[in-house]
Amino acid sequence: MKNNPFRKRTGILPSYFTGRENELNELKKVYNSTKMGVPGHLILYGPKGIGKTSLLLKFQDEINHLDEVYSVRIPLMEGNFEDVYSLIIEKCSDTLDINIGHFWEKISSLGINIPFIGGVSVSREIPKTSPVVAFEKILNVIYDELGSDNPVLILLFDDLQRIMGNDETMKILSILQNALVELNLKGKNIMFVATGSEDIFNKIQDKLDSAVRIFEPYLIGPLSYSEVCDAIIIPSEKQGIVFEEDVLKEIYGLSNGIPYYMQILAYSCFEESNDDDEVTMIEFKRASRYSLNILAQREFKALFSKSTAEERKILCLMAESDETILSYSYIKDNANLNSEPSALLKNLVNKNMIIKPSRGKYKLKSNLFKLYLQNLRINQETGLIN
């Protein structure tokens, strides 16, 4: 039985990692700078499914063999302010094999009560101190536990947008920013890398403009056609399956080079491979229907349900058009709207259904979403599904 080498879920390192040489080189440059005493801090951002978590995992895998390097990946979750403290402490304790009780002995004077994630709360009568100082001391304790002459502690925060839902959780970034500056000034070589959504820097600038000056932005783009081909051909040939060139072109076109979509399409194609161990356009057509069903259940149905009837008229126009990018004036003249489209287009961008590549220009978020909308058969006159 052949093992399908492709993944149909995000947040998993693919069986064959391709591309991202520039991104990995940038991460390594920042690491080398941190090792030399000039720490750097990056935020890797981009659209959902672009491979941010995979890049983080790949970078961690490549540096783990280096001497005096200690990396801790911290997958963030929604929660209150204290939850983030707890998560950092517990993940560092687990990854670095430090006894968590030993942590509490060293931070007992920090002046903040921090509950364990598992539900056991530590409450002590301790003098109050500011959250910035508390955070700085927590990271200082972690760093001093590393036990080497010139260690580099690399904190990998995944899904930064999850702690930016409100002012209470947003302040963790401000606290982290100040703590990192102070620790770096004291010669602690701590490197911070986070992943975030495509609009992460707009959110940061709205509430914490100074953070942009310490957390350097790095946009993660789609894979090239040759990278998509490598990602499909190499692992599939190891399993004895051959993809026709026309199929590779279709996968690239539909996925827009987004690894998550590419993996789902390749996964479905692999499952449909014929008796000759090939994937031709015949198999691709069956596989694309299955892929679209997966994405509809996971993403597209929920996305579409957020749209109003007027917004759906715009989506319908975009789905049925032969052009990828439509102008504001074209949408205004042809979408059969009851009002000016400005507010509607802004809402669709904010809901992540369309993209604004340049001033006055709009397109659907992906070709797969376009195909999904075409299958819905929206009535252009009413915005209702036929």
N, C-alpha and C positions, 0 to 999 in steps of 0.2 A: 504493500500500500504506500502511495506517495504522500509525503508530508507537505502540506501547504505552507510555503515559506513566508506568506504574506500575512499582514495583520489587519484586522478590520476594526480595531479600536485605537484610540489615541493614547498617548502617555506610555507607550511601550517601545523599547528600542527595537528597530526592525532587524530581521535576520541578516540583512546586508545593508550596511550604512554607506551611502554615497553622497558626494558633494560636500558642501559646507566647509571647504578648505579655508576660505577667507575668514569665516566665522571662527573656526578652530584656531587659526593662526592669531587672530585678534585676542582670543581668550588666553592663548599661551603667552603673547606679548605682555598682557596685563599681569599674568602670573609671574613672569620673569621680572617685571618692574617691581611687583610686590616683594618678591624674594630679595631684591636689591635694596629694599627699604623705602621704595616709593609706591605705596599701595594704590591700586585702582579699583573702581567699582563700576560694573556694567549692568544695564537693563536690556535684555534681549526681548524685542517686542515684534509683534506681527499678528496676522489674522489667525483665527482658530484653525488648527490642523496643519499649520505651516511647519511644524516639527520642532518647536521650541524645547519641549521636554526631552525629546530624543537627542537634541544637540547638547542639552545639559548633561544627560546621562553619558553621552559619548565623551564629552570633555572630562567628566569625572573618571571614566574608565581609563582615559589616556594619562591622567596625572597621578592616579592612585599608586603606581609603582615607583614614583619619585621619592627620594629620601626627604624626610622632614616636611612632607606635605600631608595635611589632614583636611579632607573635604567632607562636608556634611550637607546632604540634600534635605531640605525642609519643605515638604509639600504643604502649602498653606491651605487653611480652611476658614470658612466664615466663622466668626465668633467675636467675643468681646476682647477688650484690651489685654486682660490677664491671660487669656488662652494662648496668645502669641508668645508671651514669656514662657509659658509651660511647654509649648511645642518646641521651642529652641532648646530648652534645657533637656527635655527628654530625648530629642533626636541626637543631640550632641553626646549625651550620656550613653545612648545605645551604640551609636556609630563609633565613638572613640573609646568605648569600653571603660568608661569612668563610672564608678559607683555613685548612684544618684544620692545616696545618703551622705556621701562625702561632699557632694555639692552643697547640700543644705548646711553642713557644718561651716563651710567657708562663706556662704552668703547669708548667714543668720543675722548679720548686722546691716543688711542692705536697706531695711526699712520698708519692705513691701511684702505683702502676703501673696504667694503665688500658688494656686491650686494645681495639683497633678491632673493631667488629662484624664486619668482613669477614675477620677472622682474623689480621691483622697485629698483633703485640703490641709494645708499646713498653715496654722494660725499661731502667731507668736507675738508677744508684747515686745516689739522692737521699735527703736526710734525711727521716725519718719524721715525719708529722704526723697529727693525728686526722682521721677521716673527715668530721666536722662542719666543721672548718677547711678541709679540702680541697674539700668541696662548696661552701662559702661562697666560696672563692677562684675556683673554676670559674665560678660564676654571676656573680661580680664581673668576671671577665675578659670574659665574654659581654656583660654590661651595658656595660662601658667601650668595647666594640667598636662600639656602636650609632651613635656619631658624631653625636649631636644634643644640643642644650642641655638638654632636659628629657624624655628618652625614657621610654616605658612599655614594659617587657618583659612580655609575657603568655605564660605557660607553660600549655599546654592538655594535660593528661595524660588520655589515654583508657583506660578499663578499669583503674582503680586496683586492683581486687581481684586482678589478675594478679600483682602483686608482694607479695601478702600471704599467700602460701601457707605460709610458715614464719617463724620468728624472724629468720633471716638476711636475708631480703628485706624483712620488716616494718620493720626498723630504718631503711630508706631514708626512710620517712615521718617518723620522729623526727629524722633528720639534716636532711631538707628543712625541717622545721618550725623547727629551731634556726637554720639558715642564713638562712631568710627573715626571721626576727625580727631577726637581726644586720644583714642588708643593708638592711632597711627602716629600722632605727635610724640607719643611715649615709646615709640619703637616697636610696637606690636604689629607684626606683619599679617594683617587681616584683609582678605579680599572678599568682596561681596558681589555676587552675580545673581540676578533675578530674571525671571521671565514674566512677561505681561502681555495683555491684550493690545490690539492695534491702536486703541485710543488712550493707552496708559499715560502717555506724557501730557495729553490734554487734561486728564484728571489730576495729575500731579501739579501742573502749572496753575490750575484753578485754585488749589488749596495750599500749595507749598512750592512756590516758585524757586526758592533757594536750593531745593533738592536737585533740580536739574543741573546745577553746577557741580555737584559731586558724583551723581549717578549718570554716567555717560550712556546715551542712547545708542542702540545698535539695531537697525531694522533687519529682520529676517525675511528674505524674499523667496519666491517660488523656485523650484528646481528647473534647470534647463532641460531641453529635450534629450540631450545625450545623457544627462544624469538620471532622468526618468527611465531611459532605456537600460542603463546599467543596473538600476535598482530592480528592474523586472527580469532582464535576461539572465544575469549572473546567478541569482538564487533559483530561478525556475529551471535553468539548464542543469543545475546540480541534481535536480529531481527528475531529469529526463523529459521536461516539457519545453516545447518551442512555441514562442509567440510570433505570429506573422507581423511583418513590418507595418501593414495597414492597421493592425490591432494596436500596436505601440503608438502609432500616430493618433488614433482615436482616444486612447487612454490619456495621452498627454493633452489633447485638445479639451476633453471633457473635464479633466482634473485641474486644468489651469496651472499645472506644475505644483499643486498643493499636495504634499506627501500623504496626508490622511485620505484624501479622495483617491489618489493614485493607488494606495494600498488596498482600499476597498474594491476598486475596479479590478485590480490584478488578482486579488483573492477570489473574486467571483469567477473571473476568467479561468483561473487554475482549476476551480471546482468543476467547470464545464468542459474541460479539455476532452478532445475526442479520442477514439480508439487508437489513432495513430500518434497519440501524445502531442497533439498540436492544438493551438488556439487560433482558429481562423475567424473571419468576420461572422460566420454562422454562430460560432460559440459566443463571440463577443456580444451579439444582439441579445442572446438569452441572459448573459451575465450582466449586461447593463441594466436590464429590467430588475434583476435581483438586487443589484447595487443601489438602484434608485429606491427600491422598497426599504432597504436598510436605512438609507439616509432620510427617507420620508418619516419613518418611525422615530428616528433619533433626533432629527433636527428640523427638517423642512416643514412638517405639519405644524409644529409648535411655532415656528417662525411665521408662517403664513397666517396662523390664527390671530396674530397680533395686529394684522392689517385691517383697515376700514374698507368699506366699499369703494370710496373714492381713491384710496391708495391702490386698491386692486386694479383699478382701471389703468393706472400707470404701469403696474407690474405686467398686466396683460399686453399693453402696447410694447413693452420691452421684450417680452417673451416671444411675441409674434413677429417682431422686426428682424430683417436680415442683417441689420447693422448692430454691432456690439455696443457702440457708444451712441447715445442720443443727446441732442442739445436741449436746453431749457425751452427754446422757442418751438422746437418740433413737438415736444411733450405737451406744451400749452395748446398748440393748434390741433393736435390729433388724439388726445386722450379722452375727449368728451367729458371734461371736468366741469363741475358747477362753480368752481372758484379758481383763483390763481394757484399754480402748482407749488409755489415756494415752500409753504409750510408742510405740504404733503411730502415733497422731496426731502426736506430736512428730517421729517419723522422717519421716512424709510431708510435714510442713512443711519440715523441713531438706532434704529431697530436692526441694523446689520443685514438688510435685505438688498440694498443697492450701495454702490460705491461712487464717490465723486472724484474721478481721477484728475480733473482740472476745473477751473472756473466755468460754470454753466454747462458742464458735461456730466452725464450720468450713465452708469451701466449696472447690470445685475451682479450680485456678489460672486457668482460662478456659473459656468456653463451647465453644471449639473442642476443647479437651482432653476436655470432657464428651462431645462428639459422637464423638470418637475412641474413647473408652471404651465408648460405647453400641454402636458398630460391632464391637467386640471380642467382645461377648456373653459376659461373665464369669459363671461359675456362682456364685451367691450362697452356696451351701452349702459349696463347696469352695475357692473362690478361683481355680479353674482356668478356662482359656478353653474354651468349648464347641466 
